[in-house]
Structures are given as structure tokens and as C-alpha cells.
């Protein structure tokens, strides 16, 4: 197991790679890593693990300095399918071992005992350093923690100013794992939220930076905004340094609209 800090700690802002593919995707990943991103998030269902792997390989940054995460899709969650599909993921990513492998959604072929036993086997066999789950309910999280031999390292879930679960954040703190917030910009809807506009103007920034900073500033929470342009990638990375005050946070968390972009 590598003792590099980035393999045991998730940075405040990582790169969500859904939609990055082809030569442009390779270049985006390479640029992101050389810019300072140390967490790359992909998934089997994104069909771009090879793109992410090539971008990392073409960068000047050592592989062990970057935390590479992927997710096993819902049709591959049988015991043997987890093992075989993860082997294929590692080949596409051009890595011997992933830093983090997730159960993408607890649906379809997900069987808690069989699936999670396979994820423990991935750790024992040196194919991943850490186990994660994604899109789980509180009850499903408790069950996973109970069944896993390996500690739960991360729970990835949709989270943004229009869809926020304090209970999931509290659970992550209580059980000492990272909550990885995806879609922090609510597919661009953050730019239409008056409360975020007010806060952005106050800090001389934009609504995207406010949303990223709000999530990244929480204990046990990190976020993985998607971006392909260098300007957006740089802005998202820099947003982690934006310090919101208590009034800003209260204003964001008092927004009453609820819009889940990726329901099951």
C-alpha cells in the first residue's frame, strides 16, 4: 500500500470526469492533473476510464500522487462480476491498483453480502486501497458498514444548494468517512439561485465558486465538479480557498427548493 497522503486523504476539490472522452478528454485530464488536481473520479458506466487513464499517464505528475477512483456499475455487482469488471477497469485506467472503488448504485445485481464481500476481496487482493459506496440511503450505509471488513472510505452522493441532506453529512462525520458531493453546480442551476448571487457579489466571485466553497468547507465533505475547460477547472480548484461566513452558510442551507438531478 502506498503511504502517499493523497492515497488516504481526499482533497477538498477533485475532478468529476463524466462526459470527458476522446482526445479532448485526455487533454482535459492531463491539464487538470498538471494544474494541481489530485483526485480523479470516473466510473464504468461513463465509458471513459481509458480516457482518464491516458490523461494521467501523459501528465508529468507521478501516478501515486493522484487518487484515482472508479465505480462498479449496477449490472456488475455479483461477486465474480465485481472482481472481473474491476480488473478490466484497472487495465483501462492503466493502473495496477485503484485508490478507491465504489458500488455505484445499490440496485439491480446489488446483493449486500455478496457484493460487499467482493469489495473486501478487492482490498485483500491489492486491486483497490479503499472501498466506497455511492447513492446509498442511511439504512444502506449502516448495513454496508456492518458487513464490510474494510472501513468505509467514502460515500458519493448528489449534493448542491438545491439538494442537501444534513443527515448524510452527519453520518459521514459520525462514522469518519468522506462524503463526496457530485453535481455541486446543480447542472448550472446554481447561477439561477438569488441567494447564491447575493453571496457571490459579497465575495466578488460567482455562484459556482460559492457552491463549491460551501461544500468543500464542510467537515468530512469534498466535492468533484465536472469541468473540461482550463478556466473552469482552475476556478473550481481555487474555490476551495474561498471562506464563507456563518451567515453565508445559513443563507445557502435555508434554500427551500429541492431538485434531485439524478434520482434512481
Secondary structure, 3 states (H helix, E strand, C coil): CCCCHHHCCCCCECEECCCCCHHHHHHHHHHHHHHCCCEEECCHHHCCHHHHHHHHHHCCCCHHHCEEEEEECHHHCCHHHHHHHHHHHHHHHCCCCEEEEEECCCCCCCCHHHHHHHHHHHHHCCCEEEEEEECCCHHHHHHHHHHCCCCEEEEEEECECCECCHHHHHHHHHHCCEEEEECCCHHHHHHHCHHHHHHHHHCCCCHHHHHHHHHHCCCCEEECCECCCHHHHHHHHHHCCCCCCHHHHHHHHCCCCCCCCCCC
